[in-house]
Amino acid sequence: MMIKKELILTSKHKERPFNIDFRYVPDGKQKPVILFVHGFKGFKDAMHFNMIADQMAESGFVYVKMNLSHNGVTPDHPQEFVDLEAFANNNFSIELDDIKVVIDLIAQEGLAIESKEIDWTKLYLSGHSRGGAVSILTACEDIRIKKLVTWAAVPDLERFWSAKFLEEWKAKGVQYIKNMRTNQDMPLNYQMVEDFERTPERFRIGSQMTKLDIPFLAIHGDADETVPVESLLVLKSFYPSVEALRIAGAGHTFGGKHPWLETALPEHSQILVDRMIAFLKLA
């Protein structure tokens, strides 16, 4: 029987609470740990992420999903963007710090899983879209990460910031991004740019990846409507040893949508999961 648990952690930023969950099948064998990071306008229980988590746990992993502390959801409303003030004040430093809080918890055996069931020294990181980008940056900074998998990763965090967009953003102090699913206008304060500009090299994926020396699988759909599939070539140019999987016909969410009411994964997501399992089980 699969064990599933939810925890509330505290961000280093404004002591904001955020949820994580983990699941595994107790079988008396030490299992590698996978930490999954959602993307922009995402959350850990979005779409088919729980169904993917179940498959990964059934395949012999401790699978951990996290909400980023400023993603707009709260522990009381885990699937609704009710905290737009937090969303507006999110930035890449906060996201990297949140991920480190979870990694520290895992490394300090804070999940309270029996040692015979978990091998935290085999800690793998995965992320979708912008969560893929911050996962790459985390793996470049933290030697505890032993393998990396990204789904439709953004290869450049500045890619949406045109000169005109930045000029308007600075003048107004805020930009609004339409969430087409919820019809919300989601605010982003200019402090995100100021945070980036304080330590720009820390957030430039190309230069950071010169520090990377672990197995890396990058997965992308060739019908991605949000982050072009050419991003795979960009990542390959940054890190020639990356193993790239291009899934024919797959969009940005690999067939997932919210809410997810189906009883099986969509074909493109199943391809992603199968390849990810094979990659992470390699010695």
N, C-alpha and C positions, 0 to 999 in steps of 0.2 A: 504493500500500500504506500502511495506517495505521501510524503510529509510536506506540508505547505505552511509557511509562517510569514507574518507581516510584522515589521518593526517600524518605529518612528525614531528618526535620528534628528540631530540639530545641526544646522549649517553654522559655519563660522561667521556668517554674515547676517547681522541683526537677529541672531539666534532663531532663525526661521526653521520650523519643523518640516521634515520631508519624509516620505514613506519609502521603504524598500520592502521587497519580499524575496523569499528564497524557497526553493523546492528541491527535493531529491528523493530517491527511492532507497531506503535503508537495506543494504545487502551485506554489510560487514566488510565492504571493500572501500579503500580510500579512493575518493573521486576528485578529479580536477574541478576547479571552480571557474565558472564563466560569469562575468559581470556585464550586464547589458545596459546601454545608455540610449534613451530615446532622442528624437530629433526636435527641431524647432516646431513650435505649436503641437508638441507631442506630450505623451505621458506614458508611464510604464504599463498601464492596462489598456492602452489604445488598441483598436483593431483586433488582430489575431495574435498579439504578443503573448497572451497567456497560453494559447494553444501551442505556439512554438516553444514556449518554456516547458510545457508538459512533455513534448517530444524530446527535448534536450535532456530533461531529467530522466526520462525513461531510457535514454541512451547511455546513461552512466556518468552524468555530471551533476554537481551542485550548481543550480542555475539561479542567479541573483539578478533581479531587475530593480532599478532605482528611478525615482522621480528626481529631477533636478529641483533644488529648493525654490527657485524663482521662475518655474515654468507656468505658473498661474493657477495650478490646482492646489488643493490643501488636503490634509489628512481627513477632514470632515467631508470634503467634496472632491474625491480622488479622480473623477472623470469629468469635471466641469471647470471651466476657466472663470473662477469666481474672484480671483485675486489679481486683477489687472495692474494694481500698483506694483506688486512683486514682479510681474512680467515686464513692466516698463523699466524696472531697475535691475534687470538681469544683465550680466556681461560674462565674458569668457573667463575672467579670473574667478568669478563665483562658481562657474560650472566646473572648472578644473579643481577648485578647492572642495566642492561637493563630492566629486569622484574620489578624491584622496581620502575624505572622511570615511567613505564606504570601504575603500581598499585597506585603510588602517584597521577598521573594524574586523574585516576578514582575516587580516594578518595577525591580529591580536586574539584570534579565536573567539571573537565576540558574537558569532552566530550561534554559539552554544550547541554545536553539532559534535557528537562523539568523534574522537580522533580517528577511530577505525572507519569512519564514513567520509572523511574529508581530507584532502591533501592541498592545503592552502598554498604550498610552495609551487603548485602548478596552477597559477592564477592567470586566466585568459580574459581579454577585454574585447567587447564587441559593441558596435554602435551603429545607429541608423541615421543617415543624412547628416545634419550638423552634429548629431551625437557621434557619428563616425569620425568627424573632424576632431572633436575634442578628445575622442578615444585615441586617435593617432598622437595628438600632442601629449596626452597622459603617458602613453607607452614610451614616448621619446624622453620623458622626464623621470619615469619611475621604473627602476630595474626589477621590481617585483613582478612586472607584467612579462609573461613568458611567450605568449602568442597573441596575435591581433587579427580580428575579422571585422571588416566594415561592410555595411549594406548601403549602397547608393551614397557613398560619402562625398561631402563637399570638400574639394581639394584646396580651396582658397577662401578663407573667412571674409575676405574683402570683396568677393566676387560680385555681390549685389550692390556695392556702394559706388555708384557712379559719381563723378564730380558734381553734377547737378543735384543728385539726391543728397550728397553730403552737405552742399551749400544750403539747401532748403532745411535739412535736418538741424544744422547748427543755428540757423536763423530762428526757427520755430521752437527749438529745444526738444521736439518730439516728432516722430513719424508714426503713422498708423498703418498697420498691415491687416488687410481684410482676411478673416478666417471664413472661407467659403462654406465650411460645414456648419458652423454655428452662427454665421452672419454677424460676428462680433468684429468691431474695429479695435485691434489689439495694439496698444501703445508701446513704443520703444523710445526711451529717453536718450538724449545725445550722450549721456554719460557712458554708454557702451563704446562709442568712438573714443572718448577721452581715456577710457580704460585701455583700449587697444593701443592708443598712441603712447601711453606711458612705457610700455615694454613691447614694442611692435615685433621684435624678433622672436619673442616667446610664442607669438600667435601665427607666425608665418610657417606654414606646414612644410614648404619646400626646404627651408634652411634647417628646421628642426629635425627633419627626417635623416639628415646626415648623421645624427646621433643614434639612429635606430639599428638594431642588430638582432632581430628576432623574426621567426616565421610570420608572414603577413599574407592573409587572403583578402582580396578586395573583390566584392561582388556588386554587379551593376546590371540593370536591365537596359537593353538597347532601345526601348521605347519610353525611357524615363522622361516625363514631361516637366520635371522640376530641376533636376541636376543632370545635364547632358551626359550620355555614356562616354563621351570623349574624356571625361574626368578620369577614367581608368588609365588613359594614356598619360595624363598629367601625373598621376600617382606613380606610374611606371617610370616616368622620367626622373621623379624624385628618388625612387627606391627600386632600382632595376630588378631586385630579387623578388619583388611582390608577385604572388600567384594571383592572376586575374581571371575571374569568371564572368563572362558576358552572357546573360540569359536572354535568348531571343524572345522578343515580344513583351518582355516584362516592363511594367511601369515603375514609378517611384516607390510604391508600397508593395510591389510584388503580388498584387492581387488583393491585398488587405483593404478593408474599409471599416469605418466605425459607425454604429456598433457592429461587431462581428457575430452573426447569428447562425453561421454554417456549422456543420458537424465535421468538416474535413478542411485541411489547408488547401488554398488554391494551388494550382499546378506549379506556378513560378516560385511560390514560397516553399513548396515541398522540395523543389530542386535546390533552393538555397539551403534549407535545413540539412538535406542529405549531404551536400558538399561540405558544409560547415562541420558536421559530425566527423566525416572522413578526415578532414584536414586536422581537426583538433585531437583526433585519436592517434595520429601519426606520432611515433616516438621522437 
